[in-house]
Amino acid sequence: MKSIGLPRYHSFFLPAFFILVITIMHFDVSARPNLALFRPVVASSVGEDNPPGKALDGIGTTRWESQTTDTEWMYVDLGVVYSIDSVFVSWETAAGLDYAIEVANTPSVSETGWTTVAHVINGAQGEKRSITFTPVLARYVRLQGYKRASIFGYSIWEFEVYGNAAACIPPVVATNPADRTFTAGLNTSFNVYANGTEMSYQWQHMRPIDATWFNISLATSAYYLFQPTLTDSGALFRCIATSSCGSDTSTGASLTFSKKGKINLACKKFAKCTSFEGTDMTAAAAVDDDSSTRWGGNYKTDPNKDSAWIYVDLGAVFTIDSVFINWEHSGAKEYYVQAADVASDNDQGWTNVAHITDGNAWEKRPIKIVQTQARFVRLRCIKRISDFSYSIFELEVYAPSSTLVLHGQKTNFIQHVPFLTVSPGKNSCIITINSPKPTECSASVFSMHGQLVRTIQGPSGKFVWDYSGQNGNRVSNGIYLITVTSPGQAGRSKVAVYR
C-alpha cells in the first residue's frame, strides 16, 4: 500500500487487513502564516487540468502542472509588500532540477523586473524543500524553472511563501500617468500606481504660462478625474506619492485638446471577451486608451480557437457610424462587427454591421458602417492569421460628429450635451445637474460591475453622496460610476473613493 505525498504530513498504517490510511497534519500555532495561501497566481502554462491555483490551495494532494519545456514559471501576488525570507516547495516526481526563486514589486511575464533571491541547482524528484534567503521587500514571488528533473513538465503540490509585515516602505512610482487628449465638455483622468505603505497622493499641474508646479485642490488620490477647459491644453500633470518615510514623484503627463469632432464611446467602458491569456491581457486592456496594453485571447484553452469575440458596453444606446481596431501581430483574417441593444455570450441578438475578409497583422483599421443605434458593440472573429489567439491593442467606437444618444424608444433621439458636473471631496462629492427640469432629476451610484450601490436624493439639480451605500456604511475603496437622468437627458461620470 502506498501513501500520497503530502507536504509536512505524516502517514500511519494499520495492519494489512485494514484498508485504511490515517493522515495527521501537524498544526503549529507559533508558525508564521503561509502568505501565498489562496492568493492570485499566474503561470506560463497549464498541463491537462492542473492550474496553478492548485499549488496554493493548502490541500497537498492537488498540484500545478506545466507544459513540457524547461523555462516554465509561476508567480504569486501576495497582495501587499512583505519582508520575505523563505519559500517552501513540495515537488511531485516531475520536479525542477535547476530553478530560481525571484521577487518583484511589479510583475512581468518576461525576465524584466525580477530579482533572484535564491538559486537551486540540485533539485530532486518528490522533494519537499525549504529555501531561505536574506529578507527582501516584495509583493510578487516567482519560481522560474531552468531545467527539469524528468521528461514531464514541472509539477508542484504546494508553493508556500513566508515572511513578516514590512515596516514603512518609501513610495516608489511603478506606473506613471499616461499622456491624454480631451474633448471640450467631457471628463478625462490620470492615474498613477506606486508601491509603498500608508501613502497619500497629491496631483500637481503646470500650464505652459506657469513654468512652475501647483497643487490641485482635492486631487489627493491615485486616480484623478476632472473636466478640463481649453486653458488646460498643453499642461503637464504629475503626482507625488508620500508616506512617513519618504516620497516619490511621477513623470509629467501632457494634456492636449482633441481637434477631431468624434468621441471614442468605448474608452474605459466595461468590456468582456471569450478568454484572456493573462491578468494583464483582459478585455479591459483593449478599451483603456493605452496602445501599449492589449487584449490577448488564450489560444491554449479556447475549445474553438478561431471563434473568439470581444464586446464593449457603451453604457447607453448611441448612434454609431464607425469602429477603429488597432490589431497586434495576432490579427484576424475574417471577422464581423456586430451591434446589439442587449448583450449575449452567444450569437443571439447580435446584428452584423460590417464583414471584414481581408484582415492583416499589425493593422490599424477604421471601419465605416451604416449609422446604427446600439449599446453593445462586438467583434465576432471567424479566422485567425497566426497560430495564436486574437490580440487587440485598442478597440474604439465612434458616433457621428454630432453625437446622438438614444433614451427609451428608438424613435426618440435627442442631442447629447454634457450637463453633469461631479466635484469630489474627502468625505463626499457634490453632483450638479444643469437641466431645465431639475426637480425631475435622479441620481444613482453603481459599482464598476454594474451593481447598484446607492440611490441619492437631493434638492433641485444638486445631490451630495457621502460615499455610503444603501445600508449607510461607507463603501470600499475603488472607482464608482455615477449616473443621472432628467427628462430628455442622461449623464455618467466616474469618481474614485479612497480612505
C-alpha positions in Angstrom: 0.0 0.0 0.0 1.3 3.4 -0.9 0.5 6.8 0.7 0.1 10.0 -1.3 2.9 12.5 -0.7 1.6 15.5 1.4 3.8 18.5 2.4 4.6 18.3 6.2 2.2 15.4 6.8 2.9 12.0 8.4 1.0 8.9 7.4 0.5 5.9 9.7 -0.7 2.5 8.6 -2.8 0.0 10.4 -2.1 -3.8 9.9 -2.5 -5.1 6.4 -6.0 -6.4 7.0 -7.2 -2.8 7.4 -7.8 -0.9 4.1 -7.2 2.4 5.7 -4.6 5.2 5.9 -4.8 7.7 8.7 -3.3 11.1 7.8 -2.5 13.5 10.6 -1.5 17.1 9.9 0.9 19.0 12.3 -0.6 22.3 13.4 2.0 24.7 14.9 0.2 27.7 16.4 3.5 29.5 16.7 4.3 29.1 13.0 4.0 32.1 10.6 1.1 32.1 8.1 1.7 31.0 4.6 1.5 34.3 2.7 0.8 32.6 -0.6 -2.3 30.6 0.5 -5.2 31.2 -1.8 -3.6 34.2 -3.4 -3.9 35.1 -7.1 -1.3 33.2 -9.2 -0.2 33.4 -12.8 1.7 30.6 -14.7 3.4 30.3 -18.0 1.4 27.3 -19.0 -1.0 24.6 -17.7 -0.8 20.9 -18.3 -4.1 19.0 -18.5 -6.5 20.1 -15.8 -4.0 21.3 -13.2 -4.0 25.1 -13.0 -1.5 27.0 -10.8 -4.1 27.8 -8.1 -4.0 24.1 -7.0 -0.4 24.7 -5.8 -1.7 27.5 -3.4 -4.8 25.8 -2.0 -3.2 24.2 1.1 -4.6 20.8 0.3 -1.3 19.0 -0.7 -3.0 16.4 -3.0 -3.7 18.8 -5.8 -1.0 20.3 -8.0 0.1 22.7 -10.7 1.4 21.1 -13.8 3.2 22.9 -16.6 3.9 22.1 -20.2 7.0 20.0 -21.0 9.6 22.8 -21.5 12.4 23.8 -19.2 11.7 27.5 -18.9 8.2 27.4 -17.3 7.4 29.6 -14.4 4.7 30.6 -11.9 4.3 33.7 -9.7 2.0 34.6 -6.8 0.6 38.0 -5.9 0.8 38.4 -2.1 -1.5 41.5 -2.3 0.9 43.9 -0.4 4.6 44.2 0.1 6.1 41.9 2.8 9.6 41.3 4.1 10.0 37.8 2.6 12.7 35.4 3.9 11.8 31.8 2.8 9.8 29.7 0.4 8.7 26.1 0.7 8.2 23.9 -2.4 6.6 20.5 -2.3 7.6 18.8 -5.6 5.8 15.9 -7.3 8.0 13.4 -9.2 8.1 15.9 -12.1 10.3 18.3 -10.2 12.8 21.0 -11.0 16.5 20.2 -11.1 17.6 23.8 -11.7 15.3 26.7 -10.7 15.3 30.1 -9.1 13.2 32.0 -6.7 12.6 35.6 -7.8 10.8 38.6 -6.4 9.4 41.8 -7.7 7.1 44.7 -6.8 5.7 45.0 -10.4 5.0 41.6 -12.1 6.2 40.7 -15.6 5.8 37.7 -17.8 9.4 38.2 -19.1 12.7 38.4 -17.2 12.3 42.2 -16.8 11.9 43.5 -13.3 12.6 40.2 -11.4 15.4 39.9 -8.8 16.8 36.4 -8.0 17.0 35.7 -4.2 17.8 32.0 -4.4 19.1 29.6 -7.0 18.7 25.8 -6.6 20.9 23.6 -8.8 20.4 20.2 -7.1 16.7 19.7 -7.1 15.3 16.2 -6.7 12.1 14.4 -7.6 9.5 14.4 -4.9 11.4 16.5 -2.5 9.9 18.9 0.0 12.4 21.8 0.1 12.6 24.9 2.4 14.6 27.7 0.8 15.8 30.5 3.0 17.4 33.8 1.9 18.2 37.3 3.1 14.9 39.1 3.9 13.7 41.2 0.9 10.8 43.5 0.4 8.5 42.3 -2.3 4.8 41.7 -3.3 5.3 39.1 -6.1 7.2 35.9 -5.8 8.1 33.7 -8.8 9.5 30.2 -9.3 11.5 30.3 -12.6 12.4 26.9 -14.0 15.6 26.3 -15.9 16.0 22.5 -16.1 13.5 19.7 -15.4 14.3 16.5 -13.4 12.1 14.4 -15.7 10.7 14.3 -19.2 7.5 15.8 -17.9 6.7 19.4 -17.2 7.1 20.9 -13.7 4.6 19.7 -11.1 4.2 21.3 -7.7 1.9 20.1 -4.9 2.3 23.2 -2.7 4.2 26.5 -3.1 4.4 28.5 0.2 5.9 31.9 1.0 6.9 33.1 4.4 7.9 36.5 5.8 6.8 39.3 8.1 4.8 42.5 7.7 7.0 45.2 6.2 8.0 48.3 8.1 7.4 51.6 6.4 8.3 51.4 2.8 9.3 54.6 0.9 7.0 55.1 -2.1 8.2 54.1 -5.5 6.2 55.1 -8.5 5.8 51.9 -10.6 3.3 53.2 -13.3 3.5 56.8 -14.4 0.4 58.7 -15.7 0.0 58.5 -19.5 -0.5 61.4 -21.9 -4.1 62.3 -22.6 -6.2 64.1 -25.2 -9.5 65.6 -24.3 -12.7 66.8 -25.8 -14.2 70.0 -24.5 -17.1 69.4 -22.1 -16.1 65.8 -21.3 -14.2 64.3 -18.3 -10.7 62.9 -18.5 -8.5 61.3 -16.0 -4.9 60.5 -14.9 -3.9 57.7 -12.7 -0.6 56.6 -11.0 0.5 53.4 -9.3 3.0 53.4 -6.5 4.5 50.7 -4.2 4.8 51.7 -0.5 2.9 51.7 2.8 0.4 54.2 4.1 0.7 56.5 1.2 -1.0 59.8 0.4 -1.2 61.5 -3.0 -1.1 65.0 -4.4 -1.6 65.8 -8.0 0.0 68.9 -9.5 -0.2 70.7 -12.8 1.9 73.2 -14.7 0.4 75.2 -17.5 2.5 76.5 -20.4 2.3 80.0 -19.0 3.2 78.9 -15.4 6.7 77.4 -15.5 6.1 76.1 -12.0 4.1 73.3 -10.4 0.9 74.0 -8.5 -1.0 71.6 -6.2 -4.5 70.8 -7.4 -7.2 71.2 -4.8 -8.9 67.9 -3.8 -6.8 65.9 -6.2 -5.5 63.6 -3.4 -6.0 60.1 -4.6 -4.1 57.8 -7.1 -7.0 58.4 -9.6 -7.7 62.0 -10.7 -10.9 62.6 -12.6 -11.8 66.1 -13.8 -13.3 68.1 -16.7 -10.6 70.1 -18.5 -11.1 73.5 -20.0 -9.4 74.8 -23.2 -6.8 76.6 -20.9 -5.6 73.2 -19.8 -4.4 72.2 -23.3 -0.7 71.8 -23.2 -0.5 71.5 -19.4 1.6 68.8 -17.6 0.2 66.8 -14.8 2.2 64.7 -12.2 1.5 63.1 -8.8 3.6 63.0 -5.6 3.2 59.8 -3.5 4.2 60.4 0.1 4.5 58.3 3.3 6.1 58.8 6.7 9.4 57.6 5.4 9.7 59.3 2.0 8.1 60.3 -1.2 8.4 59.8 -5.0 7.2 61.9 -7.9 5.8 60.6 -11.1 6.9 61.9 -14.5 4.7 64.6 -16.1 1.9 63.6 -18.5 0.7 66.0 -21.1 -2.9 67.0 -21.7 -3.8 68.0 -25.3 -7.1 69.3 -26.7 -8.5 66.8 -29.3 -9.5 68.6 -32.5 -11.3 65.6 -34.0 -15.1 66.0 -33.9 -15.7 62.5 -32.6 -15.6 60.9 -29.2 -14.4 57.3 -28.6 -17.5 55.9 -26.9 -15.7 52.7 -25.9 -12.9 54.5 -23.9 -12.6 52.9 -20.4 -16.0 51.3 -20.7 -16.8 47.7 -19.5 -15.6 45.0 -21.9 -16.0 41.3 -22.0 -14.3 38.5 -24.0 -14.3 34.8 -24.6 -10.9 34.3 -22.8 -7.7 36.0 -22.0 -4.1 34.8 -21.7 -3.1 36.6 -18.6 -4.4 39.1 -16.0 -2.7 41.9 -17.9 -4.4 40.9 -21.2 -8.1 41.1 -20.3 -10.8 42.7 -22.4 -10.4 45.9 -20.4 -6.9 46.4 -21.9 -8.5 46.9 -25.3 -10.5 49.9 -24.2 -8.1 51.6 -21.7 -6.9 54.3 -24.1 -3.4 52.9 -23.9 -2.0 51.4 -27.1 0.9 49.7 -25.1 -1.6 47.3 -23.5 -3.7 44.7 -25.3 -6.4 42.1 -25.1 -4.9 38.6 -25.9 -7.1 35.5 -26.1 -6.0 32.3 -24.6 -5.2 30.0 -27.5 -4.3 27.2 -25.1 -7.8 26.9 -23.5 -10.2 28.1 -26.1 -12.0 25.0 -27.4 -12.7 26.7 -30.8 -9.7 28.9 -31.3 -11.0 30.8 -34.3 -14.4 31.7 -32.9 -13.5 34.2 -30.3 -15.2 37.5 -29.5 -14.8 40.7 -27.5 -17.5 43.3 -26.8 -17.8 46.6 -25.1 -20.8 48.2 -23.3 -21.1 51.8 -24.3 -23.3 52.5 -21.2 -26.2 53.8 -23.2 -27.7 53.4 -26.6 -25.8 55.6 -29.1 -26.0 56.2 -32.8 -22.7 54.8 -34.1 -21.1 55.1 -37.5 -17.6 53.7 -37.3 -15.2 51.4 -35.4 -11.4 51.6 -35.2 -9.3 48.5 -34.4 -5.6 48.5 -33.7 -4.5 44.9 -34.1 -1.4 43.3 -32.8 0.6 40.6 -34.8 -2.1 38.0 -33.9 -4.8 39.6 -36.0 -7.9 38.3 -37.7 -8.2 37.4 -41.3 -12.0 37.4 -41.2 -14.4 38.9 -38.6 -17.7 40.7 -38.1 -18.5 44.0 -36.4 -21.8 43.5 -34.6 -24.2 45.6 -32.6 -26.9 45.0 -30.1 -29.2 46.7 -27.5 -28.8 43.7 -25.2 -25.6 41.7 -25.0 -25.3 37.9 -25.0 -22.4 35.5 -24.8 -23.6 33.6 -27.9 -24.7 34.7 -31.4 -28.2 35.5 -30.4 -29.3 39.2 -30.6 -26.3 40.5 -32.5 -26.7 42.3 -35.8 -23.8 42.3 -38.3 -22.9 45.8 -39.4 -19.6 45.1 -41.1 -17.9 42.0 -42.5 -14.1 42.0 -43.0 -12.5 39.2 -45.0 -9.0 40.7 -45.7 -7.6 41.5 -42.3 -3.9 41.7 -41.7 -1.4 41.6 -38.7 -0.3 44.9 -37.2 -3.3 46.6 -38.9 -4.8 49.9 -37.7 -8.2 49.7 -39.4 -11.0 52.2 -39.4 -14.3 50.6 -40.4 -17.2 52.7 -41.6 -20.6 51.4 -41.0 -24.2 52.5 -41.8 -25.4 54.6 -38.8 -26.8 52.1 -36.2 -28.4 52.5 -32.8 -26.8 50.2 -30.2 -25.4 50.0 -26.7 -23.1 47.0 -27.2 -20.5 46.6 -30.0 -18.8 43.2 -30.6 -16.0 41.8 -32.8 -17.0 38.3 -33.8 -13.8 36.7 -35.0 -14.0 33.9 -37.6 -10.5 33.1 -38.8 -7.0 33.8 -37.3 -3.9 35.0 -39.1 -1.4 33.3 -36.8 -1.4 30.1 -34.6 -2.0 32.3 -31.6 -5.3 33.7 -30.5 -6.5 37.2 -31.4 -4.8 40.2 -29.9 -6.0 43.9 -30.0 -4.2 46.9 -28.7 -7.3 49.2 -28.9 -11.0 48.9 -29.9 -12.6 52.2 -30.4 -16.3 53.0 -31.3 -17.4 56.4 -32.7 -20.6 58.3 -33.2 -21.2 61.0 -35.8 -19.7 64.4 -35.2 -23.0 65.5 -33.7 -23.3 62.7 -31.2 -26.7 61.2 -30.6 -27.7 59.2 -27.6 -30.9 57.3 -27.5 -33.1 57.2 -24.5 -36.2 54.9 -24.3 -37.7 54.1 -27.7 -35.7 54.1 -30.8 -37.7 56.9 -32.3 -36.8 59.3 -29.5 -33.4 60.9 -30.5 -32.0 63.9 -28.8 -28.8 65.9 -29.0 -26.3 64.6 -26.3 -24.8 67.6 -24.5 -22.8 67.3 -21.2 -24.8 68.5 -18.3 -23.3 66.7 -15.3 -20.6 68.0 -13.0 -19.1 65.9 -10.2 -16.9 67.7 -7.6 -15.3 65.0 -5.3 -14.1 65.8 -1.8 -12.5 63.9 1.0 -15.8 62.8 2.7 -18.4 63.5 0.0 -18.9 64.6 -3.6 -21.3 67.1 -5.0 -23.3 66.2 -8.1 -24.7 69.1 -10.1 -27.1 68.7 -13.0 -27.8 71.5 -15.4 -31.3 70.6 -16.5 -34.4 72.7 -17.5 -36.4 70.4 -15.2 -34.2 70.0 -12.1 -37.0 68.7 -9.8 -37.4 65.7 -12.1 -33.7 64.6 -11.9 -32.5 61.5 -10.2 -29.0 60.2 -9.4 -27.7 56.7 -8.7 -24.3 55.2 -7.9 -23.1 51.9 -9.4 -20.0 49.7 -8.9 -17.9 49.1 -12.0 -19.5 45.7 -12.2 -22.9 47.3 -12.7 -24.3 46.7 -9.1 -26.5 49.4 -7.6 -24.7 50.9 -4.6 -26.9 53.9 -3.7 -29.8 55.9 -4.9 -29.3 59.6 -4.0 -31.9 62.1 -3.0 -31.3 65.9 -3.0 -32.6 69.4 -3.7 -33.3 70.5 -7.2 -30.4 69.8 -9.6 -27.9 69.1 -6.8 -27.1 65.9 -4.9 -24.5 65.0 -2.3 -23.1 61.5 -2.0 -21.3 60.8 1.3 -19.6 57.7 -0.1 -22.0 55.4 1.7 -24.1 52.5 0.4 -27.8 51.8 0.9 -27.0 50.4 4.3 -25.4 53.6 5.5 -21.9 52.2 5.7 -19.0 53.7 3.8 -18.3 51.9 0.6 -15.0 50.2 -0.1 -12.1 52.0 -1.9 -12.4 52.0 -5.7 -13.9 53.6 -8.7 -17.7 54.1 -8.9 -20.0 55.2 -11.7 -22.5 58.0 -11.1 -25.5 58.1 -13.4 -28.0 60.9 -13.5 -31.2 61.3 -15.6 -33.7 64.0 -16.3 -36.3 64.4 -19.0 -34.5 64.1 -22.3 -31.1 63.9 -20.9 -28.7 61.5 -19.1 -25.1 61.6 -18.0 -22.4 59.4 -16.4 -19.2 60.2 -14.5 -16.7 58.2 -12.5 -15.4 59.1 -9.0 -12.6 57.5 -7.1 -13.2 56.7 -3.4 -10.2 56.3 -1.1 -10.0 56.5 2.7 
